Amino acid sequence: MDGDAQSTDASVASDLQEDLVQLVVDLSRPSATPIGVDPASQVDSDAVDFRTNGWLASIVQVQGWLNLGTRMVNTSPMAGIASLASALDPLEDLIDPQAPAERPQLTDIGMELLHARCERALDLKHTFSADLESEDSNLDLATAQWFAAWEDIADDEDEEPTGPFVAKANQWSINTFASRAARGELDLAPSYQRADVWPTADAQLLIESVLRGIPLPSVIVLTPTEASGTYEIVDGKQRLTAILRFMGRHPTALRHVAELDEQYPSVGFSNLFRSDYLAFRKAYNKHTPWRLSSARERELQLPYRLRSDSKGALSGELKVLEGKYYTQVKPQRIWIAGRHTTVEDLFEIGNEYQIPVLEYSNATRRQIHEVFNLYNKQGKHLNAEEIRNAVYHNLDLMRGLLVASGDNPNLEEVAPFLRPISARISALPAMIEDYNVGTSRYKRTKLVCWIAASLLVDSTSIKGSPFRDDEPYAAPQQVDPNSAGAKSTAKLITELFDKVDADARHPLRRPATVAALADLINNAVSAHAACDAKDGSVWTPISPGDKWQELQLVATITGVALATIVKERDQTDALEDIAEKLRTVASTDPLRWQRPKKTQSRSQASYIGFVALNTMEMLGVQAHEADAALRQRFGLSGVRGHDIARSLHVWDGG
């Protein structure tokens, strides 16, 4: 090997090691873990030392996240690396024969495999955390999804890649899909596809998108290799099923209607199906032994109505389409692609509305499987923070909090209005990271947005509540727990941006006001961090062992921020002054201050209300003062909601 090649190899190895250090540190950050996975111990970057056996000990600390299939042996460095190498690839010799026995190392291939494993593990750790935060998830479900993801990766690694593909980009009208489906030239359910999973509500949303002219994502098809073959739908089955059902052109529905004509030739089912679906339904219920329920319609891929309440999606001239079937709205004229056309022409001629198609051809059955897996597995679903950043990026509020959190460091281009406070907020990203908040997928932005929303948005939803957002603070009366609900974290944050987006004169549409909000959050975090969990600190009973979790963090920082805006000065000294009082309260009433085990929105809102307002009050500020200060500066206040939520006592300590 010549000198240049050796230099390149050394550079690659060095880059891998550098990346591994950060990956291991990120994997070791405290977080919830899947059932059966041992929590990782916090690893310092200096400990991941490839000149010693430190790196190997660090891998042992995070091995639970790596899902190696076996526990690493920890009796000696050689035994440890042997167990790691065997787990990475039992058929390859991955131990470097040139390394000394007392400091064993992996070969270059072994390092690449370890690096890839750690990358996958960190990605799945983030996915697990996101799954766990979902309102319709729980620890058991998130754990099952985590293990299933590792199984999928193992299956993919066992697959050997096939040869080259032939592919081209194209566009098809809706009628092209419908016609090919009717002629039996479109296979909507190839053997590798999953079963139908879309509820009718999702199908209705898609049709609303089509009617409004919103482009659909590409459909992936495999073209037939023989003249009599069919186009197989690799990706886009659910979208096409929704469209064909709405039109009454799904092959399953057409076959069923043909069978009805044979059984009941005098009724004229086919004619009714094409011309008047409401009449078809009445005839179906009258002449057949079955009742045409929505479940049976879905099973037979029969048509469905548009939504009756589309929440503004079908507005203007589209409003008349609400709650109706395709046969009822076919003559209706709509505006799409720059001109008026009928709904019937849109779906049955459709030159104005084309669906992008990627056509693969000359593929073997193995390649079909490979293509399906590629499009079904690659990439990630956007999380709530990523979607929110895209939707509200036009607002200075979104861009300001994004930059302040450190998730976008380009202040000059993205949020130049933060320039006057740039020196003060420059340490905020590092302080957030010190709380073990991850840096990927806008995690820091989520924390900052959550604090902002907790300060400014009412977290409760009370049936029959007489209160309005623009009214001054009034101490809540007795609230019936059965009438009180609460917004999820995502809805709470989204409501903040919706309020600002809907009002062009809102104070938070002014860059200076956004900068003031970022400055307030920074000041609160700075004071909070100065008293962070250490022996004898203010927060030790709340965050034992230096392991902050988001809910506790948001609740306590919100309380400090409420005091800060009223006192108009740094609260570090004030927190130190009440340290003993805080520790006493948290220690004598531990359930109230520890993170609730329940994850329902009401439990979280009640917890934040209790901890935030109690912290604020111990700092010498009353609710009406904080409410007035927030409304005067930012036009919004969440204090009344916190006071209501605090009174509900619906979490473990309530």
N, C-alpha and C positions, 0 to 999 in steps of 0.2 A: 504493500500500500504506500502511495507517495505521500509527501508532506501535506499537500493541499487536502487530500482525502482524510488524512488523520486529523487535520485541523477542523474539517467540517464535522466529522464524527464526534470530536470532543465538544464542539459547540452545540450539537444536537443533544448530547448527553447532559451538558450543563443546563440547557433550556428545560429539559425534562425534569431535572432535579429541582430547578427553581419553581416550575409549575407545581410539582408534587408537594413542595413545602406549603404553598398557599392552599392547595386542595385538602391536605391533611388538616391544616389549621381550620379551614371552613367546615370540614366534616366533624371536627371536634367541638364546634360551638354548641352550647347547651340548647337542647330542644326536646320536644316530645319524641318518643321513639315508637316504632311498631311493636306490637305485642311479641315478646320473646327475644327482642333485640336489646342487648345491654347498652345503657347510655354510655356515650364516649366521655372520657375525661378530657378536660380542656388541655390542648397542646399548644405550647409556645413555639413560635417559628424557629427560635434558636435551637430547640430540642430536635428538630428534624434535620439532623446533621449526618451527611453522607460520608464524612471523614471518620466517623465513629459508628457505633451501633445505635446511635440515637434515633436514626430514621426508622430502624426496625422496631424499636420500642414504641415509636409513635404510631406505626401501622397497627400494632397490637391494640393500642387504645381505641382506634376507630374501626376495628375489624367487623363490629356488628353491622355498620352501615355498608360494608363491602360485600356482605352476604356470600362469604367464601364457601359455604357448604360444610365447613369444619372449623373448629377452633384452632388457632395457631398455637403451636407448642412453644412454651416460654421458659423451658429449662436451660437453654443455652442459645447463643446467637446462631450457631450452625443448625440446631434443631428448629429454631424459629424460622430461619430463611428456607429450610427444606420444606417445612409445612406450608409456607407461603407460596413457594415455587410450585409445589404439587397442586395447590388449589388453583393457581393461575392457569396451569396447563400440565396435566399429569404425564403427557406424552413427550414433552420437551425437557431437555436439561437446561434449566434457566439459572443455574448457579455459576458464577464466573470462576473458572478454575485458576485464574491468575491472582485472585484476591486472597489475602492471608486468611487462614482459618479462624483467627480470633476476630477478624472484621470482614465477614463474608458479604459479598455483593451479588446482585443479580446481573445477568448478562444484559446487553443492550436490548435484546428482544424482551427479556423479562421486565426491564424497566418500562418499555413501551406498553406491555400488557398491564403492569401495575398502574401506570398513568391512565390508561383507558378505563381501567376498573374504577379508579378513584373519580374520574370525570363522570362516569355513569352513576356512581354512588351519590355524588353531590347533586346531580340532576334529579335523581329519584328521591333524595332527601327533601329537596324543595317541593317536588310534586306531592310527596306525602304530607308535608306541612300544609300545602294548599288544599289537599283533599280533606284534611282534618278540620280546616277552618270552614269548609262548605257547610251551609245550613242543613243540607240533607245527608250529611255524612256523620260518621262516628269512628271511634278508634278501631273497632272490629273491621268495619268496611275499608277504612284507609289502610289498615294492615294487610287485608286480603289483596287490595289493589297493588300495594307495594311488592308483595311476593309474586303476584301474577306478572308484574312488569319485569322482574328479574327472570322469570321463566321464559317470557317472550324473548328477552335478550339472549338467553342461552339457546333457544331454538334458532334464532337468527344466526348465531355464530356457528351453528352446526351446518347451516346451508352453504354449499359451495356456489360461488357466482357462476352464472351462465354466460353465453356469448353475447355479441352486440345485438342491439335492437334497431328497428326501423320505426321512426315516429315522425309525425307532422302535426302542426297546429291548424285548426280549422274552426268554423263556426256553423252551427246548425240552428235552424228555426225550431220553435216548439213543435210545429206541425211535422217536421222531419222526424223527430223522436216519436211522435204519436203515430204517424203513418207506418214507420218501421215496426213499432210495437204491435200495431193492428195486423200487420202482415206476418207476424211471427219472426221478424228479423232482428229483434232486440231482446237479449237475454238479461232481464232485470235481476235474476237470482242465480248467477253462476254458483257452483258448489262452494267456492271459497268465500262467498259473501255472507255477512251476518244476517239474521232474520230482521224483519221490519221492526223498528224500534220507535219511530217517530209517533208521538201522540197527534191527534187531529189538530190540537192547538198550534203545534209547530208547523204543520202543513198549511194552516190558515195564514200564519205569519209569512211564509214563503210566497204564497199567492199574492198577498198584499204587496210584497216587494216587487213582484213581477208587474203588477198593475200600476205601480208607481214608477216603473222604469229602472229600478235598481238592478245593476248587472249581477248575475249569479257567478259563483266560482266555476272553474273549468270542470267539465265532466270528462273522465278518463275512459276511453273505450278501446277494446281490442278488436280490430277489424277481422272479418272472417277470412280464412285462408282458402276456402272453396266457394264457388259461386252460390251454393245452396246453404252456406253457413250463416251464423248470426253474429251480430255485434254484441260483445260481452261488456257489461258495465262494470268497470273496475272500481271507480270512485264516482259517486253522485247518485247512487241508487235511491236514497231517501228523497232527494230533491225531485228526481224524475217520477217517483211513485206519487209524491204529493201533487205534481202537475197533472199526471195522467188520471189520477183519481178525481181531481176537481173537474176536469174536462169530460169525465165519463168515457175515457179512452183506455183505461187500464185493461190489459188482456184478460186478467182474471174476472173482472166485472163483465166484459163482453161475452166471455164463455158462459157465465152464469145466466146472463140475459138470453142467450141463444137456447140454453137448456129450458128456460121458462117458456119460450115460444113453442118448444116441442111439447111440453107438458100441458100448456094452456093456450092452444093456437087461436082461440077466439078472442083473447084479451088484447092482443097486440102489444105485448110488453116492449118489444124492440122500438116500435114507433114512439111509445110513451117515454121510454128511456132517453131517446134522442131529442124529443121535442119538449117534454114537460116532466121534469123529474118529480115534482110534487104529486102529479097525477100518477106517476109510476109507483110512488110509495103507497098511495092509497090503494091502488090496484093490488099491489104486493100483499098488503095486510088483509085485503078482502078475499083474495083468491087462493093464497098459499097458506099452508099450515104454520108458517113462521111469522113472527112479528119483526119488522125491520127496525131493530134497535141500532143505536150508533155503534155498539160493539159488533153487531153482525155486518153493518155497512163497512166497517173497517176490515173485518175478516174477509169480506168478499171484494174489497177494494172499490166499493161503490162511492159515488160522489158525496161531498160534504158541503155545508154552507160556508160562506164567509162569516167572519165574526160579526156579531150584532153590536158589540161595543169595542171598536178598534182603537180606542183611546187616541183619536186624532189621526191614526195612520191613513184611514180612508176619509179624507176631508175634501171640501170643495165639491167638484163634480163627481168624485168617487164616493161621496157620502151615500148616494142612492144605492150603492152595491151592497151595503152592509146587510148581513143576515140572509143573503139570497144565494141560490144555487146558480151554477153556470148557465143552465137552460133559461133562467130568468133574466140574466144580465147580458146575454150575447148581443142584443141589439144596441146596448148602451154605448154611446160615443165617449171616448176618453182621450186625453192628451198624452202622447208618449212619443219619445224620440223626435220631438220638434214638430209634430203634426197630430191632427185629430184622426182617430180610427175607431172602429168598433172593437169591443172585447172579443167578438168572434174572429175578426180579422187578426187581432193580436195573437190569438192562440192557434188559429187554423190556417193563416197565411204567414203572418209574422215576419215579414221582411224587415220591419223596424226594430224588432227585438230578437237578437241572436244570442245563443248560449255558446261560450267558448268550449271547444272540444279538443282534447289531445288524443290523436289516433295512433295506437301502436299496431304494427302489422308484422306478419311472419314470425309470430312468437310460438314457442313450444309450450306444452302444458306446464313445464317447470318454470318457464319464463313468465307465464301468466301468474303463477303463484308468487314469483319474485316481484313482479310489478305491483300486484295487489298489496303485498306486505310493505313495499316501499312507500306507496302513497297513504297507506293506512296507519303507518307507524312514524314516518318522519315528521320532524317538527314538533311543536308544542301548541297546546291550546293557550290562547292569551289569558292571563289571569286578570283579576278585576283592576289591578293597578295599571297594567299595560293598556287595557281598553280605555280606562278613564283618562290616561295621559293622552291617548289619541283623540278621544271625543272632545275633551275640553282644552286642547292645546292652544286654542284661539284665545283663551282667557289669560290675562296677566297673573291671576291667582294660581292657576295650574302651573304655569311656567316658573313663577316665583318660588313656589314650594318645592318644585322639582329641583331647581338650582340650589336652594337653601339646604336641602337634604343631602346634596352631593351626588345625586343620581345623574345629574347632567352638570358637569363642571364648567360649561361654556357660558359664564355669566354675561360676557359682553354681547354675545349674539342672542341668547335666549331670554335673559332677564336683566338688561342693562340698568333698569330702574333700581336694582339692588346695589348699585355701585356705592351710594353713600354709606351703606351699612356693611359693605363687603368685608372690611377688616374685622368687624364684630362677629359676623356669622361664619367666618372662615373655618372656625374650629368645630362648628356644629356637626358636619358629617363624621368626624373622628369620634366625637362624644357619643353619637348614635351607635357607631360601630362598637364602642366600648361596652354598650349594653348588650352585646352579642346579637345585634340586629344584622342580618345578612346584607350584602351589597348587590345581590343579583335581583333581577326582575322587579325593580322599583320597591324593594322592601323598606328602604329608608323613607322614600316618599310616602308610602302608606302610613308609616308611623306619624310623620309630620302632618299629613292630611287628617288622620284620625284625631290628633290633638286639636287641630283647627276646628274640625267638625264638633268635637266634644265641647269646645268653648262656645260655639256659635249656633248650633242647631239643637232644637228640642228632640231628645232621643225617644220620647214617649209618644204613644198614640192612644188618646183617651176617647172612647166612644161618648159622643154627646158633650165633649168638652166645650165650654163657652169661651175659652181663651183664644186669642189671635196673636200672631207673631208680632204685630206692631203695637201691642199693648204693653204698658210698663209692668214691671214685676209685681206679682201679688202672691203672698204665701199660699201654697196649695191647701185646699180644704181636704177633708178626709176623702181618699180615693178608693173606690171599690176595686179590689185586685182583679175581679172578673171582667171589669170593663177596660182595664189598662193593658196595653200592649207596648211593644218597643221595637224600634227599627234595628235591623242588623247593622253591623259595622259598615258593610258596603253601601247599604241604602242611606245610612247617616251621612257618609262622606259624599255620596252622589247628590243628596238633597242640598248640601252646601253649594256645590257647583251649579246645580240646576237653578237655585235661587239667584245666584249671581248672573248666570247666563241669561235668565229670563228678564232681567231688569237692567236696561242700558244705563240707568242712573244710580245703580247700586253703589254704595261707597267702595266696595271691593272691586269695582271696575276701574278705580283710580289707582295707578301704579304706586303712589305714595302710601295709600292705605294698605296695599298688599305688602309693601316693604315694612310698614309698622307691624303687621301681623307676624311676618317672618321674624322681626326683631323681638317681639313679645315671646314667641315660642323659643327663640334662641336664649333669651334671658332666663326663661323658666328652666330650660334644660341645663343651662350653665350652673344655676344655683342648685338644682336637683343633683347634677353630676358631682358637684363639689362636696356633697354630703352622701355620696353613693355608698353602696354596701361594703363596709370594711368593719373590722372589729370595733364595736362601740359606736357605729355610725347611726345616723338618723333612721335609715331604712332597713337595718338588719332584720328586724322581725318580719318585714314584708317580703324581703328578697333574700332569704337565707342562703349562704354559700355563694354570693355574688352571681345568682342566677335569675336575672330579671326575665319576666315574661311580658308580652305586649300589654295585656290587660292591666296588670299591676302598674306598669310603667306609664301608660296613658292616664290612668286614674290619678296617680300621684303628681305627674307633671301638670295635668290640668288644674289640680288644686293649687299648685305653686303659681301657675300662670294667672289664675283668678286673683290671687293676692297681689301679684306683681302689677297688674293693670290698675288696681285701686291704689296701691301704695306708691306706684311710680318710682320704684327703686329696686335694686337688687335684693333678693330675699335670702342670700346665702347666710348672712349673720342671723337673720330671724329664724331660719331653720335650725341653726346650731343652738339658738336660745331655747327652742322648744324640743330639742332632740330627746331629752329625757321624758318629756310628756308624751311625745309620739311613740317612743319605745314602750312606755308604760301602757298606753292605750292599746297598741298593737299586740303587746304580750298578754295583757289581761283579757282581751277580747279577740283571740287569734283567728277564729273562724271568719270574723267580719273583715279582717285585713288580708287573709290569705286568698289566693286566686280561687274562685268558685269552681267546683268540680263540674257543675252543670254548664253547658255551653249555649243554652237558649239565649235569645236576644234580651229577654226580660231580666234574666239573671245577670248578664253583663251590664245592662243599663243600670240596674239597681246597685251593683257593685261600684261602678264608676261614680254614680251619684253620691253614694255613702262616703267613699274614700276621698273623692275630690272636694266635696263640700266640708267634710270634717277637717281635712288638711287646711283648707282655706280659712275656716273659722278659728282653728288653732293659731293661725298666723294673724289673727286679729281683724278679719274682714267678714262682713255680713253679706248674705245673699243679695239683698236689695242693692248694696253698693256695687257688687261685681256686675250685676245685671245692668245697672245704669251705665257703668263705665264701658261695658262691651257695646251696648246699643249706641252710645254716643260716638265711640271710635269706629265701630265696624258695621253698625246698622242691624246687628243680629245678636242674640244671646241664647245660650242653651241652659242658663242657670235654672229657670223655672222647671224645665224638664228634669234636671238633676235632682231638684228638690222633690218633685213628684216621684221619681224613680227611687230615691232614697227611702221614701215612706212605704214602699211596697214590700220590702223585706222578702224577696222571692228567691234568694240564693241560699247556699248552705248555711251562711251565718245569719240569715234573716230572721 
